[in-house]
Each structure stands twice: as C-alpha cells, then as structure tokens.
Amino acid sequence: MVLLRELRELHLVCVGLSVDWEMISQAAKAVRDDDLLSVATTCQSQAVRQLKWANSRIKESAPQIMAE
C-alpha cells in the first residue's frame, strides 16, 4: 500500500508540474519569449512523460497490491 500511496503522490506532483509548465508556456507566448517557450515546452513534455510513467506503474501495481 505504501508503494501505491507514493505513486499516487508522484502522479499528483507530475500533474501539477504539467499545469505549471503550461502556464509558463502561455506567458512566454504572450510576451513573445521564444527561449522561455522552448524551455517550458521541453519541461512540460518531460512532466507529461513522467505522469504517464507513474500512471502505468499504478495500473500495473494496483491490482496486485489491492488483491493481497
């Protein structure tokens, strides 16, 4: 159960990061800062990748852990 709790917390952190980077991306577009937009886009894609990883680990682990 500890593993699932930690994966859930990680998932939520990644969701928050993704939203933060989206807001930064939108601000960068508004002020036409291409360098910041590039960084924000790269970081957001990494956050989404981590989010998907955490989600897949939850899907894989939950049935095994919850059935015990």
C-alpha positions in Angstrom: 0.0 0.0 0.0 2.9 2.3 0.6 4.0 1.9 -3.0 0.6 2.9 -4.3 0.4 5.9 -2.0 3.9 7.1 -3.2 2.9 6.5 -6.8 -0.3 8.5 -6.3 1.7 11.3 -4.7 4.2 11.3 -7.6 1.3 11.3 -10.1 -0.2 14.3 -8.5 3.1 16.2 -8.4 3.6 15.5 -12.1 0.1 16.8 -12.9 0.9 20.0 -11.0 4.2 20.4 -12.9 2.5 19.9 -16.2 0.0 22.6 -15.4 2.7 24.9 -14.1 4.7 24.5 -17.3 1.6 25.1 -19.4 1.0 28.4 -17.6 4.7 29.4 -18.2 4.3 28.4 -21.9 1.3 30.6 -22.2 3.1 33.5 -20.5 6.1 33.0 -22.8 3.8 33.2 -25.8 2.1 36.3 -24.5 5.4 38.2 -24.1 7.0 36.5 -27.2 9.9 35.0 -25.3 11.0 32.1 -27.6 13.8 30.9 -25.3 11.4 30.6 -22.3 8.8 28.9 -24.5 11.4 26.4 -25.7 12.4 25.5 -22.1 8.8 25.4 -20.9 7.7 23.1 -23.8 10.6 20.8 -23.2 10.0 20.6 -19.5 6.2 20.1 -19.9 6.8 17.2 -22.2 9.1 15.6 -19.6 6.5 16.2 -16.9 3.8 14.5 -19.1 6.2 11.6 -19.8 6.7 11.2 -16.0 3.0 11.4 -15.5 2.4 8.6 -18.0 5.1 6.5 -16.4 3.6 6.9 -12.9 0.1 6.2 -14.2 1.3 3.0 -15.9 3.0 1.9 -12.7 -0.2 2.5 -10.8 -2.2 0.4 -13.3 0.4 -2.4 -13.1 0.8 -2.4 -9.3 -2.7 -1.6 -8.0 -4.4 -4.9 -8.9 -1.5 -7.0 -7.4 -1.3 -4.9 -4.2 -5.1 -4.4 -3.6 -5.8 -8.2 -4.1 -3.4 -9.2 -1.3 
